[in-house]
Amino acid sequence: MLRPIGEVALEKVGKAPSPATQWRWLRKGVRGVRLNAQFVGGRWLTTDADFDAFTQGQTAKRLETDAVADTRQKLIAAGLL
């Protein structure tokens, strides 16, 4: 079921994002992960499943980044970098 982005975010994370943040999620994304939404009746709408995929994608990208940083620090400590 399509619902306004702010409504879904409020329910899922307890805070409604600003219009600027919603726009950024749609156009640029976070860590390369964009929110899938549809423009209907002058409003951007998304589904719970799309919002969940958006947050899960951010988490996966963050974990990848942390793992790379961890490996780099270990290589530096071992004198290999």
C-alpha positions as CSV (number, residue, x, y, z in Angstrom):
1,M,0.0,0.0,0.0
2,L,1.4,3.4,-1.0
3,R,1.8,5.9,1.8
4,P,3.6,9.3,2.2
5,I,7.3,8.9,2.9
6,G,7.1,10.9,6.1
7,E,4.3,8.7,7.5
8,V,6.2,5.5,6.8
9,A,9.4,6.9,8.3
10,L,7.6,8.2,11.4
11,E,6.1,4.7,11.9
12,K,9.4,2.8,11.2
13,V,12.0,5.0,12.9
14,G,10.0,7.4,15.1
15,K,10.8,10.6,13.3
16,A,9.5,12.1,10.1
17,P,12.2,13.4,7.8
18,S,12.2,16.9,6.4
19,P,11.1,17.5,2.9
20,A,14.7,18.1,1.9
21,T,15.8,14.8,3.4
22,Q,13.0,13.0,1.6
23,W,14.0,14.6,-1.7
24,R,17.7,13.6,-1.1
25,W,16.6,10.0,-0.4
26,L,14.7,9.9,-3.7
27,R,17.3,11.6,-5.9
28,K,20.7,11.0,-4.5
29,G,20.1,8.3,-1.9
30,V,22.3,7.4,1.1
31,R,25.5,5.5,0.5
32,G,24.3,4.9,-3.1
33,V,21.0,3.4,-1.9
34,R,17.9,5.3,-3.2
35,L,14.4,5.1,-1.8
36,N,11.9,3.7,-4.4
37,A,8.8,5.9,-4.5
38,Q,6.1,7.1,-6.8
39,F,4.8,10.5,-7.5
40,V,1.0,10.3,-7.1
41,G,-1.4,13.2,-6.7
42,G,1.4,15.7,-6.1
43,R,3.0,13.7,-3.4
44,W,5.8,11.2,-3.1
45,L,4.5,7.9,-1.9
46,T,6.4,4.7,-0.9
47,T,5.5,1.3,0.5
48,D,6.7,-0.3,3.8
49,A,8.6,-2.9,1.8
50,D,10.4,-0.2,-0.2
51,F,11.3,1.7,2.9
52,D,12.6,-1.5,4.6
53,A,14.7,-2.2,1.5
54,F,16.1,1.3,1.7
55,T,17.1,1.1,5.3
56,Q,18.5,-2.5,4.9
57,G,20.5,-1.4,1.9
58,Q,22.0,1.5,3.9
59,T,22.9,-1.0,6.7
60,A,24.6,-3.4,4.3
61,K,26.6,-0.5,2.7
62,R,27.7,0.7,6.1
63,L,28.8,-2.8,7.2
64,E,30.9,-3.1,3.9
65,T,32.5,0.3,4.6
66,D,33.3,-0.7,8.2
67,A,34.8,-4.0,7.1
68,V,37.0,-2.3,4.5
69,A,38.2,0.2,7.1
70,D,38.9,-2.6,9.6
71,T,40.9,-4.5,7.1
72,R,42.9,-1.4,6.2
73,Q,43.7,-0.6,9.8
74,K,44.9,-4.2,10.3
75,L,47.2,-3.9,7.3
76,I,48.6,-0.6,8.5
77,A,49.2,-2.1,11.9
78,A,51.0,-5.0,10.3
79,G,53.2,-2.6,8.3
80,L,51.8,-3.8,5.0
81,L,50.4,-0.4,4.0
